[in-house]
């Protein structure tokens, strides 16, 4: 992409920082083009090299709430994650990430399975899993859309962006659309305050999102999810 197309040196082009996700503005880059193929759904389920086995999961196209948790390649990955921590308790966050990657959300039963694997109490695991909003405690759609309405984004129209998502998807806050594609929630600061409004869709950030961007963004996701 040329500098002028990015809105850089060519001062006649309105600057809309595409952010690291690269998908805001004109929506002209694919996720693979921005993040690299190795980060877009093709990483091996066994986690690859142990040193990267704890990194945040990619979001699977198909969530399987009833899938076995730690079998086959996922068992290999669990073992790699555990090998990175002298104290099993330290592995809790990446193992919860892995469980959510497989099942899409964390039920009480899933939390108990994680507790058993890490030799922790059920209550401890539950306390951690329910503390962080990044863990879904109920099923979510193919695309979990989290709109930041904290201070920076709020001052720049975060509420309007959230309203646009709800309106164009046709759901209430926290609901999933009938086609199972979208769940829309409001979240606190996503640490992208310099590029309001920030929206996280699955593991991907969209920055400088404005209400008028929303219909095209949803259409694009529908194509991806079809
Ligand atoms: S206030 Fe929205 S990302 Fe920080």
py3Dmol code that shows the C-alpha trace and the ligand (Angstrom):
import py3Dmol

protein = """\
ATOM      1  CA  UNK A   1       0.000   0.000   0.000  1.00  0.00           C
ATOM      2  CA  UNK A   2       1.356   3.446  -0.867  1.00  0.00           C
ATOM      3  CA  UNK A   3       1.930   6.129   1.768  1.00  0.00           C
ATOM      4  CA  UNK A   4      -0.684   8.311   0.165  1.00  0.00           C
ATOM      5  CA  UNK A   5      -3.207   5.503   0.316  1.00  0.00           C
ATOM      6  CA  UNK A   6      -2.504   5.110   4.000  1.00  0.00           C
ATOM      7  CA  UNK A   7      -3.304   8.776   4.535  1.00  0.00           C
ATOM      8  CA  UNK A   8       0.316   9.546   5.348  1.00  0.00           C
ATOM      9  CA  UNK A   9       2.401  12.183   3.562  1.00  0.00           C
ATOM     10  CA  UNK A  10      -0.330  13.126   1.116  1.00  0.00           C
ATOM     11  CA  UNK A  11      -2.060  15.817   3.179  1.00  0.00           C
ATOM     12  CA  UNK A  12      -5.078  15.804   0.887  1.00  0.00           C
ATOM     13  CA  UNK A  13      -6.010  12.351   2.085  1.00  0.00           C
ATOM     14  CA  UNK A  14      -7.934  12.348   5.357  1.00  0.00           C
ATOM     15  CA  UNK A  15      -5.884  10.504   7.926  1.00  0.00           C
ATOM     16  CA  UNK A  16      -7.587   7.499   9.380  1.00  0.00           C
ATOM     17  CA  UNK A  17      -5.068   5.398  11.189  1.00  0.00           C
ATOM     18  CA  UNK A  18      -5.761   1.811  10.263  1.00  0.00           C
ATOM     19  CA  UNK A  19      -4.356   0.604  13.577  1.00  0.00           C
ATOM     20  CA  UNK A  20      -2.548  -2.670  13.851  1.00  0.00           C
ATOM     21  CA  UNK A  21      -5.644  -4.460  12.682  1.00  0.00           C
ATOM     22  CA  UNK A  22      -5.557  -2.490   9.456  1.00  0.00           C
ATOM     23  CA  UNK A  23      -9.226  -3.039   8.827  1.00  0.00           C
ATOM     24  CA  UNK A  24     -10.675   0.341   9.659  1.00  0.00           C
ATOM     25  CA  UNK A  25     -10.978   3.161   7.188  1.00  0.00           C
ATOM     26  CA  UNK A  26     -11.536   1.743   3.763  1.00  0.00           C
ATOM     27  CA  UNK A  27     -11.598  -1.878   4.903  1.00  0.00           C
ATOM     28  CA  UNK A  28      -9.297  -2.777   2.092  1.00  0.00           C
ATOM     29  CA  UNK A  29      -6.819  -5.124   3.757  1.00  0.00           C
ATOM     30  CA  UNK A  30      -7.582  -8.680   4.649  1.00  0.00           C
ATOM     31  CA  UNK A  31      -6.762  -9.897   8.134  1.00  0.00           C
ATOM     32  CA  UNK A  32      -4.142 -12.232   6.684  1.00  0.00           C
ATOM     33  CA  UNK A  33      -2.474  -9.345   4.859  1.00  0.00           C
ATOM     34  CA  UNK A  34      -2.203  -7.354   8.056  1.00  0.00           C
ATOM     35  CA  UNK A  35      -1.438  -9.957  10.700  1.00  0.00           C
ATOM     36  CA  UNK A  36       0.370 -12.528   8.646  1.00  0.00           C
ATOM     37  CA  UNK A  37      -0.933 -15.894   7.565  1.00  0.00           C
ATOM     38  CA  UNK A  38       0.494 -17.669  10.594  1.00  0.00           C
ATOM     39  CA  UNK A  39      -1.844 -15.757  12.898  1.00  0.00           C
ATOM     40  CA  UNK A  40      -5.051 -16.199  10.936  1.00  0.00           C
ATOM     41  CA  UNK A  41      -6.590 -19.480  11.805  1.00  0.00           C
ATOM     42  CA  UNK A  42      -3.940 -21.822  10.487  1.00  0.00           C
ATOM     43  CA  UNK A  43      -1.754 -22.199  13.560  1.00  0.00           C
ATOM     44  CA  UNK A  44      -1.466 -25.797  14.570  1.00  0.00           C
ATOM     45  CA  UNK A  45      -3.779 -26.895  17.367  1.00  0.00           C
ATOM     46  CA  UNK A  46      -0.882 -28.391  19.278  1.00  0.00           C
ATOM     47  CA  UNK A  47       0.428 -24.854  19.801  1.00  0.00           C
ATOM     48  CA  UNK A  48       3.648 -25.213  17.817  1.00  0.00           C
ATOM     49  CA  UNK A  49       6.852 -24.535  19.678  1.00  0.00           C
ATOM     50  CA  UNK A  50       6.378 -24.626  23.476  1.00  0.00           C
ATOM     51  CA  UNK A  51       7.583 -21.022  23.743  1.00  0.00           C
ATOM     52  CA  UNK A  52       4.521 -19.772  21.856  1.00  0.00           C
ATOM     53  CA  UNK A  53       2.053 -22.298  23.202  1.00  0.00           C
ATOM     54  CA  UNK A  54       0.714 -19.821  25.754  1.00  0.00           C
ATOM     55  CA  UNK A  55      -0.067 -17.016  23.343  1.00  0.00           C
ATOM     56  CA  UNK A  56      -3.605 -15.846  22.888  1.00  0.00           C
ATOM     57  CA  UNK A  57      -5.710 -18.220  20.880  1.00  0.00           C
ATOM     58  CA  UNK A  58      -7.090 -17.501  17.508  1.00  0.00           C
ATOM     59  CA  UNK A  59     -10.837 -17.813  17.259  1.00  0.00           C
ATOM     60  CA  UNK A  60     -12.028 -20.997  15.684  1.00  0.00           C
ATOM     61  CA  UNK A  61     -14.672 -20.752  12.990  1.00  0.00           C
ATOM     62  CA  UNK A  62     -16.669 -23.488  14.648  1.00  0.00           C
ATOM     63  CA  UNK A  63     -17.187 -23.403  18.378  1.00  0.00           C
ATOM     64  CA  UNK A  64     -17.978 -26.759  19.909  1.00  0.00           C
ATOM     65  CA  UNK A  65     -19.522 -26.403  23.376  1.00  0.00           C
ATOM     66  CA  UNK A  66     -19.579 -30.175  23.809  1.00  0.00           C
ATOM     67  CA  UNK A  67     -16.140 -30.940  22.386  1.00  0.00           C
ATOM     68  CA  UNK A  68     -13.680 -32.857  24.547  1.00  0.00           C
ATOM     69  CA  UNK A  69     -11.442 -30.325  26.188  1.00  0.00           C
ATOM     70  CA  UNK A  70      -7.938 -31.655  26.172  1.00  0.00           C
ATOM     71  CA  UNK A  71      -7.568 -34.483  23.705  1.00  0.00           C
ATOM     72  CA  UNK A  72      -5.181 -35.166  20.861  1.00  0.00           C
ATOM     73  CA  UNK A  73      -3.368 -32.051  19.683  1.00  0.00           C
ATOM     74  CA  UNK A  74      -5.041 -30.007  22.411  1.00  0.00           C
ATOM     75  CA  UNK A  75      -3.577 -32.383  24.995  1.00  0.00           C
ATOM     76  CA  UNK A  76      -0.142 -31.772  23.481  1.00  0.00           C
ATOM     77  CA  UNK A  77      -0.700 -28.051  23.706  1.00  0.00           C
ATOM     78  CA  UNK A  78      -1.878 -28.284  27.298  1.00  0.00           C
ATOM     79  CA  UNK A  79       1.285 -30.170  28.198  1.00  0.00           C
ATOM     80  CA  UNK A  80       3.423 -27.543  26.477  1.00  0.00           C
ATOM     81  CA  UNK A  81       1.645 -24.775  28.360  1.00  0.00           C
ATOM     82  CA  UNK A  82       2.110 -26.561  31.670  1.00  0.00           C
ATOM     83  CA  UNK A  83       5.802 -27.032  30.907  1.00  0.00           C
ATOM     84  CA  UNK A  84       6.260 -23.267  30.865  1.00  0.00           C
ATOM     85  CA  UNK A  85       5.315 -22.793  34.509  1.00  0.00           C
ATOM     86  CA  UNK A  86       7.065 -24.164  37.593  1.00  0.00           C
ATOM     87  CA  UNK A  87       3.796 -23.656  39.501  1.00  0.00           C
ATOM     88  CA  UNK A  88       0.713 -25.009  37.727  1.00  0.00           C
ATOM     89  CA  UNK A  89      -1.371 -22.138  39.033  1.00  0.00           C
ATOM     90  CA  UNK A  90       0.591 -19.830  36.732  1.00  0.00           C
ATOM     91  CA  UNK A  91      -0.772 -21.691  33.723  1.00  0.00           C
ATOM     92  CA  UNK A  92      -4.379 -20.912  34.545  1.00  0.00           C
ATOM     93  CA  UNK A  93      -4.910 -17.983  32.171  1.00  0.00           C
ATOM     94  CA  UNK A  94      -3.515 -19.674  29.026  1.00  0.00           C
ATOM     95  CA  UNK A  95      -5.347 -22.893  29.880  1.00  0.00           C
ATOM     96  CA  UNK A  96      -8.631 -21.004  30.290  1.00  0.00           C
ATOM     97  CA  UNK A  97      -7.890 -19.359  26.937  1.00  0.00           C
ATOM     98  CA  UNK A  98      -7.405 -22.779  25.423  1.00  0.00           C
ATOM     99  CA  UNK A  99     -10.650 -24.089  26.924  1.00  0.00           C
ATOM    100  CA  UNK A 100     -12.542 -21.100  25.559  1.00  0.00           C
ATOM    101  CA  UNK A 101     -10.912 -21.532  22.168  1.00  0.00           C
ATOM    102  CA  UNK A 102     -12.241 -25.068  21.990  1.00  0.00           C
ATOM    103  CA  UNK A 103     -15.718 -24.577  23.450  1.00  0.00           C
ATOM    104  CA  UNK A 104     -16.428 -20.920  22.783  1.00  0.00           C
ATOM    105  CA  UNK A 105     -17.424 -20.180  26.358  1.00  0.00           C
ATOM    106  CA  UNK A 106     -16.673 -21.394  29.868  1.00  0.00           C
ATOM    107  CA  UNK A 107     -19.361 -23.251  31.778  1.00  0.00           C
ATOM    108  CA  UNK A 108     -19.044 -24.305  35.411  1.00  0.00           C
ATOM    109  CA  UNK A 109     -18.313 -27.806  34.165  1.00  0.00           C
ATOM    110  CA  UNK A 110     -15.512 -26.557  31.922  1.00  0.00           C
ATOM    111  CA  UNK A 111     -14.028 -24.584  34.805  1.00  0.00           C
ATOM    112  CA  UNK A 112     -14.044 -27.760  36.897  1.00  0.00           C
ATOM    113  CA  UNK A 113     -12.222 -29.665  34.173  1.00  0.00           C
ATOM    114  CA  UNK A 114      -9.586 -26.943  34.040  1.00  0.00           C
ATOM    115  CA  UNK A 115      -9.276 -27.012  37.824  1.00  0.00           C
ATOM    116  CA  UNK A 116      -8.691 -30.761  37.759  1.00  0.00           C
ATOM    117  CA  UNK A 117      -5.983 -30.450  35.101  1.00  0.00           C
ATOM    118  CA  UNK A 118      -4.134 -27.781  37.065  1.00  0.00           C
ATOM    119  CA  UNK A 119      -4.725 -29.261  40.510  1.00  0.00           C
ATOM    120  CA  UNK A 120      -6.538 -26.145  41.656  1.00  0.00           C
ATOM    121  CA  UNK A 121      -9.768 -25.753  43.554  1.00  0.00           C
ATOM    122  CA  UNK A 122     -12.952 -25.222  41.564  1.00  0.00           C
ATOM    123  CA  UNK A 123     -13.542 -21.994  43.469  1.00  0.00           C
ATOM    124  CA  UNK A 124     -10.137 -20.576  42.536  1.00  0.00           C
ATOM    125  CA  UNK A 125     -10.650 -21.241  38.838  1.00  0.00           C
ATOM    126  CA  UNK A 126     -14.163 -19.872  38.974  1.00  0.00           C
ATOM    127  CA  UNK A 127     -12.913 -16.724  40.704  1.00  0.00           C
ATOM    128  CA  UNK A 128     -10.422 -16.034  37.923  1.00  0.00           C
ATOM    129  CA  UNK A 129     -12.745 -16.971  35.062  1.00  0.00           C
ATOM    130  CA  UNK A 130     -15.542 -14.757  36.324  1.00  0.00           C
ATOM    131  CA  UNK A 131     -13.234 -11.826  37.064  1.00  0.00           C
ATOM    132  CA  UNK A 132     -12.164 -11.287  33.464  1.00  0.00           C
ATOM    133  CA  UNK A 133     -14.692 -10.147  30.892  1.00  0.00           C
ATOM    134  CA  UNK A 134     -12.605 -11.792  28.166  1.00  0.00           C
ATOM    135  CA  UNK A 135     -14.021 -15.109  29.300  1.00  0.00           C
ATOM    136  CA  UNK A 136     -17.486 -15.779  27.956  1.00  0.00           C
ATOM    137  CA  UNK A 137     -19.751 -17.356  30.510  1.00  0.00           C
ATOM    138  CA  UNK A 138     -22.503 -17.955  27.961  1.00  0.00           C
ATOM    139  CA  UNK A 139     -22.464 -18.930  24.282  1.00  0.00           C
ATOM    140  CA  UNK A 140     -21.595 -16.137  21.853  1.00  0.00           C
ATOM    141  CA  UNK A 141     -22.022 -15.770  18.124  1.00  0.00           C
ATOM    142  CA  UNK A 142     -19.472 -16.437  15.412  1.00  0.00           C
ATOM    143  CA  UNK A 143     -18.367 -12.833  15.867  1.00  0.00           C
ATOM    144  CA  UNK A 144     -18.204 -11.341  19.359  1.00  0.00           C
ATOM    145  CA  UNK A 145     -18.333  -7.581  18.836  1.00  0.00           C
ATOM    146  CA  UNK A 146     -17.121  -5.596  21.842  1.00  0.00           C
ATOM    147  CA  UNK A 147     -17.563  -1.844  21.572  1.00  0.00           C
ATOM    148  CA  UNK A 148     -15.565   0.371  23.917  1.00  0.00           C
ATOM    149  CA  UNK A 149     -17.644   3.107  25.511  1.00  0.00           C
ATOM    150  CA  UNK A 150     -15.057   4.172  28.069  1.00  0.00           C
ATOM    151  CA  UNK A 151     -13.956   7.769  28.357  1.00  0.00           C
ATOM    152  CA  UNK A 152     -11.896   8.391  25.200  1.00  0.00           C
ATOM    153  CA  UNK A 153     -14.190   6.420  22.961  1.00  0.00           C
ATOM    154  CA  UNK A 154     -17.250   7.842  24.673  1.00  0.00           C
ATOM    155  CA  UNK A 155     -16.105  11.401  23.996  1.00  0.00           C
ATOM    156  CA  UNK A 156     -15.659  10.491  20.342  1.00  0.00           C
ATOM    157  CA  UNK A 157     -19.016   8.818  19.821  1.00  0.00           C
ATOM    158  CA  UNK A 158     -18.645   5.344  21.299  1.00  0.00           C
ATOM    159  CA  UNK A 159     -22.297   5.291  22.350  1.00  0.00           C
ATOM    160  CA  UNK A 160     -23.358   6.084  18.800  1.00  0.00           C
ATOM    161  CA  UNK A 161     -21.108   3.338  17.418  1.00  0.00           C
ATOM    162  CA  UNK A 162     -22.608   0.854  19.854  1.00  0.00           C
ATOM    163  CA  UNK A 163     -26.120   1.956  18.922  1.00  0.00           C
ATOM    164  CA  UNK A 164     -25.283   1.531  15.239  1.00  0.00           C
ATOM    165  CA  UNK A 165     -24.081  -2.039  15.789  1.00  0.00           C
ATOM    166  CA  UNK A 166     -27.227  -2.915  17.737  1.00  0.00           C
ATOM    167  CA  UNK A 167     -29.487  -1.287  15.179  1.00  0.00           C
ATOM    168  CA  UNK A 168     -27.909  -2.805  12.077  1.00  0.00           C
ATOM    169  CA  UNK A 169     -27.537  -6.263  13.606  1.00  0.00           C
ATOM    170  CA  UNK A 170     -31.078  -6.065  14.997  1.00  0.00           C
ATOM    171  CA  UNK A 171     -30.303  -7.249  18.525  1.00  0.00           C
ATOM    172  CA  UNK A 172     -30.286  -5.977  22.069  1.00  0.00           C
ATOM    173  CA  UNK A 173     -27.086  -5.670  24.076  1.00  0.00           C
ATOM    174  CA  UNK A 174     -25.580  -9.054  24.872  1.00  0.00           C
ATOM    175  CA  UNK A 175     -27.940 -10.927  22.580  1.00  0.00           C
ATOM    176  CA  UNK A 176     -26.909 -13.088  19.651  1.00  0.00           C
ATOM    177  CA  UNK A 177     -28.514 -12.656  16.253  1.00  0.00           C
ATOM    178  CA  UNK A 178     -30.842 -15.418  15.075  1.00  0.00           C
ATOM    179  CA  UNK A 179     -28.332 -16.526  12.442  1.00  0.00           C
ATOM    180  CA  UNK A 180     -25.741 -17.038  15.183  1.00  0.00           C
ATOM    181  CA  UNK A 181     -23.319 -14.573  13.632  1.00  0.00           C
ATOM    182  CA  UNK A 182     -23.160 -11.608  15.992  1.00  0.00           C
ATOM    183  CA  UNK A 183     -23.104 -11.012  19.725  1.00  0.00           C
ATOM    184  CA  UNK A 184     -22.703  -7.356  20.633  1.00  0.00           C
ATOM    185  CA  UNK A 185     -21.502  -6.106  23.982  1.00  0.00           C
ATOM    186  CA  UNK A 186     -20.248  -2.913  25.568  1.00  0.00           C
ATOM    187  CA  UNK A 187     -16.823  -3.054  27.195  1.00  0.00           C
ATOM    188  CA  UNK A 188     -14.481  -0.915  29.194  1.00  0.00           C
ATOM    189  CA  UNK A 189     -11.198   0.460  27.837  1.00  0.00           C
ATOM    190  CA  UNK A 190      -9.602  -1.756  25.199  1.00  0.00           C
ATOM    191  CA  UNK A 191      -6.268   0.074  25.527  1.00  0.00           C
ATOM    192  CA  UNK A 192      -6.620   1.655  22.114  1.00  0.00           C
ATOM    193  CA  UNK A 193      -7.625   5.061  23.469  1.00  0.00           C
ATOM    194  CA  UNK A 194      -5.657   6.928  20.794  1.00  0.00           C
ATOM    195  CA  UNK A 195      -7.917   5.599  18.077  1.00  0.00           C
ATOM    196  CA  UNK A 196     -11.491   5.954  19.275  1.00  0.00           C
ATOM    197  CA  UNK A 197     -13.910   4.371  18.845  1.00  0.00           C
ATOM    198  CA  UNK A 198     -12.151   1.077  19.397  1.00  0.00           C
ATOM    199  CA  UNK A 199     -14.038  -2.124  18.661  1.00  0.00           C
ATOM    200  CA  UNK A 200     -12.767  -5.632  19.270  1.00  0.00           C
ATOM    201  CA  UNK A 201     -14.263  -8.336  17.077  1.00  0.00           C
ATOM    202  CA  UNK A 202     -13.091 -11.736  18.238  1.00  0.00           C
ATOM    203  CA  UNK A 203      -9.332 -11.215  18.593  1.00  0.00           C
ATOM    204  CA  UNK A 204      -9.114  -8.423  16.026  1.00  0.00           C
ATOM    205  CA  UNK A 205      -9.133  -4.700  16.773  1.00  0.00           C
ATOM    206  CA  UNK A 206     -10.897  -2.132  14.635  1.00  0.00           C
ATOM    207  CA  UNK A 207      -9.968   1.442  15.364  1.00  0.00           C
ATOM    208  CA  UNK A 208     -11.436   4.849  14.548  1.00  0.00           C
ATOM    209  CA  UNK A 209     -14.764   3.189  13.940  1.00  0.00           C
ATOM    210  CA  UNK A 210     -17.605   5.593  13.245  1.00  0.00           C
ATOM    211  CA  UNK A 211     -21.334   4.877  13.112  1.00  0.00           C
ATOM    212  CA  UNK A 212     -21.405   5.143   9.326  1.00  0.00           C
ATOM    213  CA  UNK A 213     -18.734   2.420   9.077  1.00  0.00           C
ATOM    214  CA  UNK A 214     -20.924  -0.151  10.788  1.00  0.00           C
ATOM    215  CA  UNK A 215     -23.155  -1.418   7.929  1.00  0.00           C
ATOM    216  CA  UNK A 216     -20.162  -2.153   5.672  1.00  0.00           C
ATOM    217  CA  UNK A 217     -18.305  -3.758   8.527  1.00  0.00           C
ATOM    218  CA  UNK A 218     -21.207  -6.059   9.349  1.00  0.00           C
ATOM    219  CA  UNK A 219     -21.620  -6.941   5.666  1.00  0.00           C
ATOM    220  CA  UNK A 220     -17.985  -7.871   5.476  1.00  0.00           C
ATOM    221  CA  UNK A 221     -18.264 -10.076   8.537  1.00  0.00           C
ATOM    222  CA  UNK A 222     -21.359 -11.747   7.095  1.00  0.00           C
ATOM    223  CA  UNK A 223     -19.304 -12.639   4.030  1.00  0.00           C
ATOM    224  CA  UNK A 224     -16.526 -14.033   6.227  1.00  0.00           C
ATOM    225  CA  UNK A 225     -18.971 -15.993   8.325  1.00  0.00           C
ATOM    226  CA  UNK A 226     -21.073 -17.325   5.476  1.00  0.00           C
TER     227      UNK A 226
END
"""
ligand_1 = """\
4
LIG
S -11.342 4.403 26.109
Fe -11.784 3.166 24.370
S -9.935 2.103 24.079
Fe -9.550 3.254 25.873
"""
view = py3Dmol.view(width=600, height=400)
view.addModel(protein, "pdb")
view.setStyle({"model": 0}, {"cartoon": {"style": "trace"}})
view.addModel(ligand_1, "xyz")
view.setStyle({"model": 1}, {"stick": {}})
view.zoomTo()
view.show()
